[in-house]
């Protein structure tokens, strides 16, 4: 069985978005700071990263079998136009299923019974591959529930000053990590991974 990981692009001061779910023009510059083309699950969205970032993303994509995201992100992205850019089945943790999605399909599954059930469903979908969680509330809930194995940070050289932290208020803080278990230097980003200490 694969690992349960979380990953996000983060500013130097620890934010994965600005206070109004903004700041992505600064956080995501690295996705277009190179000449290696990276297609996504959305035909209208193609990244152009450095060779190092492209190889990093390729390895993560090969390991990934399913995602867990929150309803807020699903709404902000408008459901990514019907398929997550990572081209992976996505479990959406929500209090209420969207009206325009009366049934689950190969793109999105909706779970309203908590993070444990959302991660369990994602593990079923992922098989032997990893389950990826988006940062913020989902990552915090998984960490608090003891479900998380690894944390991946795409650290970018910007200070947002305020915003949405990677984890927020952790119930069992302080929480220690092992590593870094990997470091990759891209253009405008450093990819760092840690293992959750048990």
LINCOR-V298666 format. One line per field, one symbol per residue. ss: DSSP state (2 for helix, 1 for strand, 0 for the rest). psi: psi as a letter, one per 20 degrees, with the letter a starting at -180 (. if undefined). Layout:
ss: ???
psi: ???
//
This chain:
ss: 000111111110001110000002222022220001111000000111102222222222222111111122222202222200000001111000000000000001111000222222222222000111110022222222000001111111000000011000000000001111111110000111111100
psi: qaroqqqqpqrhjjqiqrhklajhhghjhhillajopoqaioijopqnrrhghghghggghhhphrqprrhgggghikkkjipqhjlqpppopqhpqqhjmhqqaigppppjkrhghghgghgghhcirqppqqrcggggggghjkiphqpppnpqmqohhrborghbopgkqqpqqqaqiqppoaojqpopqqppp.
//
